[in-house]
Amino acid sequence: MSKTVELAIIGAGIRGNGYARFTKHYPDRVKIVAVADPDAVRRERMAKEYDIPPERCFTGYEEFCSHPKMCDAVAICTQDNLHEAPAIACAELKYDILLEKPMAPTEEACRRIADAVRKNGVLLTVCHVLRYTKFTRTLKEILASGEIGEIITMQHLEPVGYWHQAHSYVRGNWRNEKESSNMLLAKCCHDIDWIYDIFGKKCSMIQSFGTLRHFKKSEQPAGAADRCVDCPPRIESLCPYSACKYYFRNRFSRGLRGWPTSVLTNGPETAEKLEEALTCGPYGRCVYACDNDVVDHQVVNMSFEDGTTAAMTMTAFNFAGGRKTRIFGTRGEIDTDSSIITIHNFLHDTTRAVDINTINDGGINSGHGGGDFGLMDCFVSAVAEGDRKCIISGVDNTLNSHLLVFAAEKSRKENTVVFMD
Ligand SMILES: NC(=O)c1ccc[n+]([C@@H]2O[C@H](COP(=O)([O-])OP(=O)(O)OC[C@H]3O[C@@H](n4cnc5c(N)ncnc54)[C@H](O)[C@@H]3O)[C@@H](O)[C@H]2O)c1
């Protein structure tokens, strides 16, 4: 039997807790032995839940990294602009590293992380969770079988969702490029990485367009207030993005708890905490009166070395979210929403569907279509057994797909096509 991996969580927020939960299902495989977070509420909550002794609770990665190596691996789940420093410090201390995506907000910072990881010979796994889903594995098997021939082109849609956009990318943590990342990196580094993985070849040219078209002051309805709680009811009741409508009436009043409402209250929601957050906090702001600057829609075109192509669209403006992809091959076509894969066969003029939900691969349901725990499963095995084969979002793969994201952003900002070296 493999050893039990000892893991430290750096950043005990939403994602840190998500990965920590894996240990409850597999206590023999991995144990949380340390936590680092300046937020005392979050730090103590995690310490209590995972029985972490006080001497292993740290006020941040800075304090954690001032000690000699104390466990096998770290999960770095801090915000985007706080990945580089802990990743480099942990690599120098020879920890194996699970690093949340994106690696870092700039190409230079990503390269510095990659250099530190390579220099110290540690394992880096970036949380490109889509690669680790049952859906992606099944799709790749179908593609490898030759059933649709050679992929010639792909259409990929990332419909973020009108409320998710308002929550995360207008009012929330990823709204402002300087404070966090650009939208493509924050949200769609997953999609670009996934497309790159599915094609499995070099992308030679990339081009992008996109703007912040809607969530800005000029679109604010006349007479609206800068906070939803202060907005005249005749205006607030007509606004699909009202914070009172979404967090309170649609979720809290209907008994829906947890993310994203828990983000407003830093833990279990009460009516009082929610009211205070809407009255004073960032999530109560009018979507037309925030300090957001990231785009609300973007397209990216990719041309691969053999002339095959992919087109990706990201949009805030849709109801339900949920990625959708069409893959056009020389012998067939695939249509999928990540749940059902429909395969149209040109030769036999037939259509068949594969329902991912009916495939039992022994994995446990988790966020991102099982990708969160699929990733943890591979990471923990790789750390325990020293076998890195199952890590498919390591340093080289991730750096390559991040470079495509940076190139696409350059294209968008400079109105140009970027030729990849
Ligand atoms: N893989 C995915 O699909 C996915 C999904 C959502 C978010 N993310 C990424 O995960 C990361 C974390 O997102 P989140 O929603 O969990 O954020 P979060 O804000 O809930 O958690 C971040 C935590 O880091 C802590 N922190 C701040 N400074 C610190 C320091 N010096 N040392 C240690 N901890 C510190 C904060 O107090 C907070 O608790 C982000 O980079 C985000 O882009 C990835």
PDBQT file of the ligand as one rigid body, heavy atoms in Angstrom, charges set to zero:
ROOT
HETATM    1  N1  LIG A 501      -9.508  25.201 -10.856  1.00  0.00    +0.000 N 
HETATM    2  C1  LIG A 501     -10.646  25.872 -10.953  1.00  0.00    +0.000 C 
HETATM    3  O1  LIG A 501     -11.525  25.509 -11.686  1.00  0.00    +0.000 OA
HETATM    4  C2  LIG A 501     -10.849  27.127 -10.148  1.00  0.00    +0.000 A 
HETATM    5  C3  LIG A 501     -12.136  27.579  -9.861  1.00  0.00    +0.000 A 
HETATM    6  C4  LIG A 501     -12.274  28.744  -9.110  1.00  0.00    +0.000 A 
HETATM    7  C5  LIG A 501     -11.143  29.418  -8.689  1.00  0.00    +0.000 A 
HETATM    8  N2  LIG A 501      -9.897  28.966  -9.018  1.00  0.00    +0.000 N 
HETATM    9  C6  LIG A 501      -8.673  29.662  -8.579  1.00  0.00    +0.000 C 
HETATM   10  O2  LIG A 501      -8.400  29.253  -7.242  1.00  0.00    +0.000 OA
HETATM   11  C7  LIG A 501      -7.731  30.301  -6.550  1.00  0.00    +0.000 C 
HETATM   12  C8  LIG A 501      -8.437  30.542  -5.216  1.00  0.00    +0.000 C 
HETATM   13  O3  LIG A 501      -9.774  30.906  -5.446  1.00  0.00    +0.000 OA
HETATM   14  P1  LIG A 501     -10.826  30.893  -4.235  1.00  0.00    +0.000 P 
HETATM   15  O4  LIG A 501     -12.146  31.163  -4.815  1.00  0.00    +0.000 OA
HETATM   16  O5  LIG A 501     -10.615  29.703  -3.397  1.00  0.00    +0.000 OA
HETATM   17  O6  LIG A 501     -10.344  32.198  -3.429  1.00  0.00    +0.000 OA
HETATM   18  P2  LIG A 501     -10.636  32.584  -1.941  1.00  0.00    +0.000 P 
HETATM   19  O7  LIG A 501     -10.513  34.056  -1.875  1.00  0.00    +0.000 OA
HETATM   20  O8  LIG A 501     -11.869  31.925  -1.437  1.00  0.00    +0.000 OA
HETATM   21  O9  LIG A 501      -9.394  31.929  -1.142  1.00  0.00    +0.000 OA
HETATM   22  C9  LIG A 501      -8.098  32.468  -1.160  1.00  0.00    +0.000 C 
HETATM   23  C10 LIG A 501      -7.577  32.366   0.254  1.00  0.00    +0.000 C 
HETATM   24  O10 LIG A 501      -6.202  32.780   0.279  1.00  0.00    +0.000 OA
HETATM   25  C11 LIG A 501      -5.990  33.416   1.516  1.00  0.00    +0.000 C 
HETATM   26  N3  LIG A 501      -4.738  34.180   1.529  1.00  0.00    +0.000 N 
HETATM   27  C12 LIG A 501      -4.561  35.505   1.271  1.00  0.00    +0.000 A 
HETATM   28  N4  LIG A 501      -3.254  35.832   1.481  1.00  0.00    +0.000 NA
HETATM   29  C13 LIG A 501      -2.625  34.686   1.856  1.00  0.00    +0.000 A 
HETATM   30  C14 LIG A 501      -1.283  34.390   2.222  1.00  0.00    +0.000 A 
HETATM   31  N5  LIG A 501      -0.327  35.334   2.245  1.00  0.00    +0.000 N 
HETATM   32  N6  LIG A 501      -0.961  33.118   2.554  1.00  0.00    +0.000 NA
HETATM   33  C15 LIG A 501      -1.925  32.151   2.566  1.00  0.00    +0.000 A 
HETATM   34  N7  LIG A 501      -3.213  32.384   2.243  1.00  0.00    +0.000 NA
HETATM   35  C16 LIG A 501      -3.552  33.633   1.894  1.00  0.00    +0.000 A 
HETATM   36  C17 LIG A 501      -7.252  34.262   1.696  1.00  0.00    +0.000 C 
HETATM   37  O11 LIG A 501      -7.407  34.708   3.022  1.00  0.00    +0.000 OA
HETATM   38  C18 LIG A 501      -8.320  33.300   1.251  1.00  0.00    +0.000 C 
HETATM   39  O12 LIG A 501      -8.845  32.544   2.311  1.00  0.00    +0.000 OA
HETATM   40  C19 LIG A 501      -7.727  31.499  -7.492  1.00  0.00    +0.000 C 
HETATM   41  O13 LIG A 501      -6.478  31.595  -8.114  1.00  0.00    +0.000 OA
HETATM   42  C20 LIG A 501      -8.804  31.159  -8.503  1.00  0.00    +0.000 C 
HETATM   43  O14 LIG A 501      -8.600  31.756  -9.769  1.00  0.00    +0.000 OA
HETATM   44  C21 LIG A 501      -9.746  27.833  -9.711  1.00  0.00    +0.000 A 
ENDROOT
TORSDOF 0
